[in-house]
């Protein structure tokens, strides 16, 4: 058995060693050596490599990019060397295309592989400044060709695969980068020293995290006279870098082996990387003028999986119905069940329906028709829910406005949506007068003739309590909610009935919501989370508990209320949940910001936790991730998969991302 360490032996040395072993086995005499490695070492130590070192310093004189790949696991604080390998074979047709392109552009095949790897990694990381390490033989002197020893140096290749570049231009840049690197290959990378400010990070290699190796050493076999000998491969369980692409030609094909750090990547991820690497090679060899931003990595098979399997979310809901249709059906089923609770006051489904009908008829007589806006400036109350349902029953779309908004913001919203009617409510007469006074100021300032209804004074006999007979359509607007406007002016997001019905029915079906549930309305009605709370209750026969303003700010009282009123379903922002110790609900949903394991820890005694996500424009919720009590806790809480009848696509620029 012969064992050697890489520190004294490189790939070319192994070829020389095997040739000499074959010769010795056959009884041949080896020629004498003029020089040995120690002579090379002495020669190198006497050379002046300042100019070469200066070149490398110039390449990294600015900020060195920190590679930001999406990982399967959280990066450990100290670098892990645990590894695995996977491989993929490029067919002869693609190999020929690579060679044709290399000949046409006057580049080497290595340069094409390097450019393709940078493009692929740039798309994965969303970065346009990529550094990849590559080994080079280092045998610049003719006398070193037959020596045994470690001559290899590592070159740090830095390219900029910017989206707006044509591939041909980028390939020519890579050619220039490679040729310059070859000219300066003798300067050891480890001796860049102080001039280069390499970020100190115990979890990474300095300068680069990815290697690309093209094995082009002469293949040498053991040829022992009278003996059959074969290479025995062993499974590599170490990884020097995060990723190492090793490419080798075999029988007219290219075998690409990917060595990956198992503390960062799953094998499935590594397999997909090689699929995407091959797809990039196919596209750039088919059209060298393609824009880098237009190169797609997704294979046809993977595209089918994403478009058809992952997004097979169709569920046959009656989405041709409106919110009013579903609500009125529920009223007929459970007229005497409690629909809404606020403080000590309650309303049954029949009472809510009658009061909403009364308001709807008044609005109808004022000229409100389908898609007309009606603004609401109401305090949290039963009247707030009556106002919302009354507007919907009249065929209009409600626009919620916080009574605590500055007058300027209220004016902007009113001016922007131009409501025909404004509904307002405050349980205290003085407060109601203040709201009315502000509305008058806004109306006068805008010179708008807006009709105003005070829900405090509205009597149920002002309009008939019978259901308003009118044609409603699922495409009619349901509401217009204005975003926070943290950047620029807030925009009003208009949502149709069909989206709200789909959302409500999804929650009802997914979480088995029914007449025995009590749902807390914690969110302000100016945030779309309130739509989930209101509609999943009133469309299912559950009780909607409207939390008072005081309850929303007193965490101790909120905990007591949830327990005392037997609240079964709660939707809260993750940050707020960290301040609560909730007992009793069967379902807790968080939405609005990123969740985490600490959030789930808070819910460990809750049967089901759901992390929901979605932009306001997508009708509140687009994805959900369900965690049942006893499930294995993931390292990172995902946003989940699409809800019923929604499709989710992850894109980079304007191209579809791979799995």
ABEGO torsion letter per residue (X at the ends): XBBBBAAABBAAAAAAAAAAAAAAAAGBBBBBBABBAAAAAAAAAABBAAAAAAAAAAAAABBBBBBBBBBABBBBABBBABBBBBBBBBBAAAAAAAAAAAAAAGBBAAAAAAAAAAAAAAAAAGBABBBBBBBBAGBABAAAAABBEBABBBBBBBBBBBAABBAAAAAAAAAAAAAAAAAAAABBAAAAEAABBBBBBAABBBGBABBBBBBABBBBBBBBBGBBBBBBBBBBABBABABBBBBBBBGGBBBBBBBBBAAABBAAAAAAAAAAAAAAAAAAAABAABBAAABBABBAAAAAAAAAAAABABBBBBAABBAAAAAAAAAAABAABBABBBEABBBBAAAAAAAAAAAAAAAAAAGBBBGBBBBBBBBBBAAAAAAAAAAAAAGBBBBBBBAABBAAAAAAAAAAAGBABBBBBBABAAAAAAAAAAAAAAAAAAGBBBBBBBAAABBAAABBABBBBBBBBAABBABBBBBAGABEBBBBBBBBAAAAAAAAAAAAAAAGBBAABBBBBABBAABAAAAAAAAAAAAAGBBBBBBBAAAAABAAAAAAAAAAAGBABBBBBAAAAAABBBBGBABBBBBGBBBBAAAAAAAAABABBBBBBEBAAAGGBABBBBBBBGBBBBABBBAEBBBBGBBBBBBBEABBBBX
